Every structure is written in C-alpha cells, then in structure tokens.
Amino acid sequence: MTASERAPIASNTLPVLGVGITYMSELDSIINPGLVDYIEIEPQTLWMYKSGRYSMPQELIDHINQLSQHKLIHSVGLPVGGTFRGDTEQLNLLIRNINDFKAPWASEHLGFNATSAFHTGFFLPPAQTEQGIKLAVNSINFLQNQLPVPFAVETGVNYLKPVKGHLPDGEFIARIITEADCGLLLDIHNLYANELNGRQSIAEFLKQVPLERVWEVHLAGGFEMDGFYLDAHSGAMPERLIEIAHEVVSQLPNLKAITYELLASYIPVIGLDKVENEMGKIRKIWESRLSSTGDTLTIKRDKKYPVALPDQSLCEWEENLGALAIGKHIGGAAIAIDPAIPLVQKLIQEFRASMLVTVYRLTSRFLMLTLGVDVFKSILNEFWKIYPPKQFASEEALNFSAYLKDLDLKVPNLAKILEFEECTLLTLLDNETRIVTFDHDPFPLLRSLSEGTLSTMDRQKGCYEIELTGDVDNGEFSQLLAGNYAVNH
C-alpha cells in the first residue's frame, strides 16, 4: 500500500506506546511485557547487502513479528540533512519494512552520511543555514511523499564548535520541522552531549523548538574521550541526564514513546541485569509525562509536499567536512581547524575496524597473533587511506579482502583463512553453496582462532574440503560462526 492509497491520519491517532528499546537479538530474553512495551527497529542494521541489492531475511521478519510488542522504525541509512538522498532500492525496502512491522510512524536523522563521491561512515552535521533549512525540508518532503506513515526527524549530536553565521541548534531544527510539517524525535542524550561539548544548552534549545511536535524521546549512555563527551549508546545513563529527562518529559503534551538506545557490543560489558535496571529508570521517566494524551497536530497523509531539486550550494560544506572526516587533507577550509575533526576521524576508524573484526574475526585475530597488534593497526591505517568508508560491513569487508590480496603478505595460512571467511560472508549474502579446499586439516587452526589463540599443533596433510551452504550455522561450524558474522551496521 502506498502513501497515496492510505486514508488520512491525524497524529492524535498515533498510539501511546510507552517504554521501548532498540532491537537486537541479544535482548530477546528480556523483551517481556512490563519491561518493554515496544521495540524500535533500525532496519539497515538487519539488512543483507550485495551488489546494490538489499534484503531482510523473512525468518528474521517472522521472528520479530512473533514478539507481542509494538514495533517502530528508526532508519539509519537515509538521513535528511544532505544533498545526497540515497538510492531507491534502500527506500523501497524501508517502506516494505514499515509495512512488515506495522509501524505507526518512522523516523530518521538530521545529518548526512555521504557525498557525491564517497560514504562517510558516520552521520555528520548539516550546514545550519537558510539553505540548509531548505535542503532538509526538501528531503523530508520527499520522504513524506513516499512513506506510508507519519515521519519524525531526530535531533542529532554535533561535536563541532558552533560556526559563525550558522543558526543556533534549536532554531535550526524548529524551522525545519515546522516548515516540513513533521514530527520531532527528541534525543535528549544528544542534546546533553551537545551542551557538554560547548554547543547550545538544553534549556535554550527547548525554548526554541515546538515541544508539541515531540512524539518520541531517545535516551542513552555515553562516556568521555579525548576531551569530548560521546553519544556512545554504551549503557548506564548519567544521573544528571535522568534528572533532565524527568523535567523535559513533563513538558511534552504529545509524547507517545521513550526509547532506550544501546549498542550490542556493550551488552557483554554491562550485562542484561543492567539493561533491565536502565529500563526501570526510563519507566519512571515515562510516568512523569503530562497526563494529557491529546494532540494538537494534524498530519494528513493525503497531503503532497513540494519537492525541488537538491540545492547544490551546500555541496562545498559536505565535501569539505566529509573529506576531513575520513582523513583527507583540505587546504583552506575553515572547518579543518575545528578540534572535533581528529575525534570524528578516530571514531570513524574505530567503527570501521569494529566492522572488519566482526565480519573477519578469524582473519583479524590471525594477523594480530602472527604479525602483532601494531602491524595490524598499520595495515588498517593504510587501508583507510585507499578505500573510503562503506555503509554496510559486507562492503567494507570485501574491500578489505581485495586490499589484503593486493598486499600479498607472505604469511602461511593467511590466504586460506581469508578465503574461508570471505566465502562464508558471500554465502550468507546470497545463499549459494561454496567449497573451500585445504591441503592440511583446517579444524585445529580455525578452532584455536575462534578461541583467540594460535594453534601450535602439527596439522595432518591431505585434501580437506569445507562446504559452506546457505544454512551456515550448522554442524561443526555452529560454534565457530554463531553470532560473529553481522554483515551490516
């Protein structure tokens, strides 16, 4: 069903959802009524990507739909703050996922993650100018004309210092959501980080935005690094943030949901008990909201929003900031001296490294164990210089495969370990059977690497084959591969 085929919908028909959490399979055991009222799905993190095509396994859709909670869609791949809108294939699957999960609304970030030449691997802030407002409104209108449900924009984190001539954060977002006639996803942790890092205070921000447009709130934890406070989604919320959230939520007349954001990589660190504890704190915040659930906004789904061609005058901002973020030198750009640039570069590199280590777990461990951690880091640093970031970890990993093959490192067994993991990845992507041959028994080495060690056993010579099928997680490889080949981010 397309947007034009749906009946008009007013925002007072949006359900009051309550307290939710970002979905990941590691949380399945605690997604229970009473603790979690809904789950927020970041669809791109669950997609498979190969050769320009996106998909989400039907088994995963069915599994998520078996959960009794409502589902929300929070896109992380089609931001509305840049001149590059993303591809039609991604938008089409996003629309299908909204319908798959019967999401009552969808949201996306105000920022950009790509230029005309490359992907940045990170959400970067838009230019907060009059032209920036027009561009964002145009992008939002384009999405609102396509999506089958109401749309909300998330307030972003911005590590840059305020730029002379740019609008204040609150005024910028207020102008956008008012002119685009959309909802606001108020990420209070992002505002908290912005204030700590020297941008607009939360109090000033809230004075400038129309609070009646806030449908959803995000909360999370973070930490300090290199003199900045990071929006890291790392676990426990700061006590001051909790106090601020209670105060802010009590001012939101149309609030429908509060989402706790957490990255899967932090779950083993903090434990599920801590996650449950944080959800309890958010429940108390939710209970401090205004008692009225009335809604003064009406968003008609039969309305068509004006869409123009992207404004090319903002390309210089995006090209310069994007290039600096991925480590390129840009002479003469004022933004180049911002103290946040090295931080953003570091965050992008760490995120890219985490994707590679996740997808090519055995290859990465083998390189570190045989060549040393410092050499492995040097290999990654040279890789970053040649290959720009990719949105999906599968793309990043396949580029790294090509890079390692070109290096032709004379390290025994490296080529076969890399071939095994590359074939595993490709089979996960396309379900085609592949066979990897070895002239020694591969199991002692693969098992030891899966445990983080390097086998010193003499391996039996012979002709060995490993058959990789669409059902990779079976038989002897279930212990080697389970939970370690997340091919998206």
N, C-alpha and C positions, 0 to 999 in steps of 0.2 A: 504494500500500500504506500503510495507516495504522499507527500505533504499536501498536495492539492486535492487528494481524494479523501482526506480526513476531515471530519467535522471541526468547526472552530472550537478552540479550547481556551478557557479563561484560566489564569493562574490560580484562582481560588478552587479549581478542581484538582490541582496537584495534591497528591496525598501527603499527609503528615507522616513521615517515615520514622523519625526518631533518631536512634543512635546506630551508626554503621561503621564499617571498617573496609579498607582497601582489600580486595580479594586476592588471595594466593592460596594454593593448595595446602601449604604448610599450616594454615589456620583452620582447616576443615574440622578438626576435633573440637574446637571451641566456638564454632559458628552455631550457637544454640539460641533458641528463643529466650528472652530475658536478658541475655548479654548482648546479642547482636540483632537489631531489628531489620537491617538491610545490609547488603554488600555492594560496594562500589567497584565496578569492573573497569580496569584500564585495558581496553581491548587489544591495543597494539602489543602489550606485553605477553599476550597469549597467542598471538598470530604466528603462523609459519610464513616465511617469505622466501621465494626463489624466482629469479628471472622475471621480476616485475609483477609477479602474482602473489596475492595474499590469501591466506585461508585460516580458518579456525577449525580444528578437528570437531566433527559432530559429536564424538564421545564426550569431549570437554563441555560443549554446549549442553548436552543432556545431563551431565554430572552437575553442572552449576544450577540448571533449572530444577534439579531434584531438591535443592535446598529450598526451604519454605520461605525464606526471607525475600522481601522485595529486592530488585536489582536496579542500580543506577549505572549510567555510562559516563565515564570521565575520560575523554580522549586525550592521548598523549602524543599525537603524531600530526595533527592538523592545526597548529597554532594560528591565531588570527591577528598577529601583530606585524607580519612581514609581507613583502611583495610576492613571495613565492607561496602559492596556496597548497602545494602538494598535489598528488596525482589522483585521477578519477577513480582508479581501482581501490585506493585506500578509502576514499569517501564512500564508495559503494558498499564495501564490507562493513564500514562503520554503521551505515544505515541498516544493513541486514542484522548486525548485532543488536542495535536498538530494538528492532522488531523481535529478534530471537529471545531477548530477555525481558521484553515488555517494559522497558524503562520509561518512567513517566516524564523524565527530562534528560538532557545531555549537557555536558559542559566541556570546555576546552581552555587552553592557556592563552593569555595575552602576552605574546612574545613571538620570536621567530627561531627556527632551528635549521634553516637552510638559506643559501643564497642561490643565485642563478648558476653558480659554478660548483658548489660543494655543500655537503651537510655539515653542520657544526658539532653534532654530537651533544648538544646542550641547549636548553632554552636560553636565549639571550633577550635582553630588554629592547623594546622598540624605541624609536625616537619620540620623545614626549612633546611633540609639536602639533600645530594645527594640521599640517599634512599627515602626521602620524595618526591623528584622530580620524581624519577622512579615510585613511587606508584601513584602519581597524574596523571602522563602521562598515566599510565596503565589504571586507572579508566576512564579518559577522552576518551581514545581509545575505551574502552568497550562501553561507551555511544554512541560515534560517529558511531560505527558499527551498533547500534540499531536504532538511531533516524532518522527520515525521512527528517530532515532539518539540516542546519549548526548549530554548537554549540559554545557557548561562555562561558568563565569562569569569575566569578565575583571576584574582589579583595575584600578581607574580612577585617573586623575590628578585631584588636588583642589588647586586654587590657594587655597582659603580657609584661614584660620588655624583650628587646632583649636578647636572650640566647647565651652565649659564645659558639662559634663553629657553630652556625647556620648562614645561608646565609642572607644577607640583604633582606628586603621585595621585593624590585624591581627586584633584580637579581633572586630571587626565582621564582616569577611569570613569569618573562621573559623567563627563561629556560623552564618552564612548557609549556607555550602556544606556544613557538617556536618548542619544541620537539614534542608536541602533534598536532601541525599544526591546531590550533583552534583560535577562536576569543577571544577578551577581552572585558568584561563588566567592565568599569572603574567606580567604585563607588567613586566619589570624596569626598563625605561626610565621607566615611570610611577612606580614606587617611587623611582627615582633622582631624578626631578623633585620628588616629594613631599618627600623628605628635604632637598634643596637649598632648597626653598621654606618650610622650617620645620615640616613635619609629622613624622610618626614616622620614625625611622631605619629603614633596610633591615634592619639586624641585629635590631632589636626586632620589626619586622613578621614576619620569618621565624621568630622564636621562638614566635609566637602562632598561625601557620597550620599546618594539617596538610599537610606537604610531599608526603606520599604521594598526595594528590589532584591534584597538578600533572601534567597531561597535556601541556601546551603552554606555551612561553615566547615572549614578544614582545620584540624589541629594535629600537631606532631611534636616530635622532639628533635633537638639538634645539639651541636657542640661547637666549641671554638677551635679554629685552626688558622695559623698564620695571621693572627690579629683580627680575624673576622668570625662572626657567628654564622654557622652554616645551617641552612634549611636541609638537614640531613635525613629526616624521617628515621631517626636512629633509636627511638624508644621512648623513655620517660619524658613527659612534658615538664618544662621548668615550672616551679611553683608560681613565679610571677606571671607566666603565661596563663596558668589556670585562673588566677585572680582576674586578669584582664578579660579572659573569655567569659567568666560569670557576668561581668559588668556589660560587655558588649552584647551578649546573647539576650540580656534583659531589655535591650533597646530594639530588637528586631521583630517587627509585628508580623512578618510573613515567613518566618523561618520554618522550614519543613524537615531539615536533616542536619546532623553533625557527623562528620566523617573523621575517623582516626586514621592517619596515614603512617605506614610503616613499610620499610624495605625488607624483603625476605632475608637478605644477608644478615640482618640484625636479630632475627628470631633465635638462632642458636646462642647468641650472646646474652640476650636478656631473658629468654625463656618464655614459655606460654603463660606461666603464672603472672609474670609482669605485664604481659599484654592484657590479660583479664583484669588486672588491677587498674591499668590505664583506662580501660573501657568503663570501669566503675566510676572513675573520676569524671569521664565525659558524660555518663548518665546523670550525675549530679549537676553538671553544667546545663545539660538539656532541660532539667527540671526547673532551672532558673529563668527560662524563657518567658516571654509575655504570655499570659493565659489566653489571650485572643488568638484565634487561628483565622480570623477574617483576612481578606486580601483586597487591596485597593487597586491592584493592577489587572488589566485585561489584555491578554495577548491573543489575538485572533490568528488561528492557523491558516485562514484563507487569505490573509494579507500577503501581498507580494512586496518585498523590499527592493528599493532601487539598487542596482549593482552597476558599477562603472569599471573601466579598465584600471588595473593597479597603477598607483602614482609612482612614476619612475624616479621622482626627485629624492626618494628615500633610499635608493639603491646604494648611494655612497656610504651612508651610515651603516647599512647592513654589510656591505662588502668589507669595509674597514674593520668593524667590530668582529665580524665573523672570521676574517683572516687573522686578526690578532689573537682571537680565542684559540685557534688551532695552531698557533705558534709561528705564524708568518710575520716578517718584518714589514711594517707600513711606515714609510718615512713621511713626516709632515702631518700626520693625523693627530689632532689634539687628544683624542681618546687614548692614544698609545701610552700616555704617561699616567693614566689612572692606576692607582695602586692595586685595584682589583684584577687587572689583566693577568698578572702572574698567578693569582689564585684560580681564576677561571681556567687558564691553561692547565694547571695542576689537576683540577677537578675533572676536566675532560680526559686527560691522560690516564688518571686513575680509573675513571669509568670505563674507558676503552680497554685498559688492562684487565679489569674485572670481567668484562665480557669474554675476552680471549681465554683467560684462565678458567672460566666456567665452561666454555664450549670445548676447548682443547686442554682439558685438565691434565691428561697424561703427558701430552707433549710438553706443556709448560713445566710440569714437575721434572720431567726428564732433562730438559735444558738447564733448569736450576741445579739439579743434582750433579750433572756432568760438567757443566761449564761454570757454575757459580751464579749466585743471585745477581751480582753486579754486571756480569756479562749479559745475562738475560735482560736486565734493565736497559743495557746499551743497545741490544738488538731491538727492543721495543722502541726506544727513542729514535733510532734510525728508521724504523718502520713508520712512526708517526710523521716523519719529515716527507716521506714519499707518498703515503696513502692518507688522504683526508678521512675524517670520521664517516661512519655509516650509521644509518638509523637502526638497522637490525643487526644483532650479533652474528647472525649467519653470514651476512655480507662481510662484516669485519673479519670473521674467522677465515673465510675463503680468500680474502685478500692477504691475510697473514700466511696462509698456506703457500700462495704464489710467491710471497716475499721470501719465505724460508727456502723454497725450492731454488729461487734465483741465487740465494746466498751460497747454496751447495756446501753447507758445513760438513766437514769430514768427521762426523760423529757417528760411530757404529750404532745401528738400530734406530737412529732418529728418523730416517726416511720411512721406515715401516710403521713406526708408531704414529707418525703424522698421517700416513696413508690410511691407517686403521681409523683414526679419529675423523679424518675428512670424509671417508666413506660412510662412517656412522652418521655424521651430520647430514650428508646428502640423502641417505636412506630415510632419515627422519623427515626430511623435507618432501621427498617425492614418493616414498613407499616402494621404491624399486629395489629388488634384491641385488646385492653386490657381494663379491668374494674377494677377500684379501689373502694372498698366499705368503707363507713364511718358510724359510729354509731351516729354522730352528723352532722348537716348541715355544710359542709366544706366551703361554699362560703364566709361568713364573715371573716374567718381567712385567706383564700387564697387572698381575695381582699385586706385586710389590709397589708399583707406581700408584695403584689405586689406594694403597695404604700410606703413601708418602715416603717410601723408601726405594732404594735401588738394589735389585736382586744381584747377589754375587754367585748365584748357583750356576753351574755349568748346564747349559740348555742342550737338550738332545737334538742332534741334527736329523733332518728328514724333511719331508714335504707335508706341510701343515696348511690347512685352509680354514678361514673363519668366514662363515656365511652370515651376512647381515640382511635381515628381512625387514619388512615394514613393521613387524612386531619385534622391535629391537630388544625390548626389556623382557627377555625370556631366557630360560635355561641358565647356563653357566655365566651369562653376561649380566644377569639381573643385579648382582652385587657390584659389578664393575661400573655399570652405567646408570643405575637408578638415581634419579634426582640430580644428575650432573650435566645434562645436555639441554639447558634452557637456551633456545636459539633466538630468542627475542629479548629486547629490553623494554 
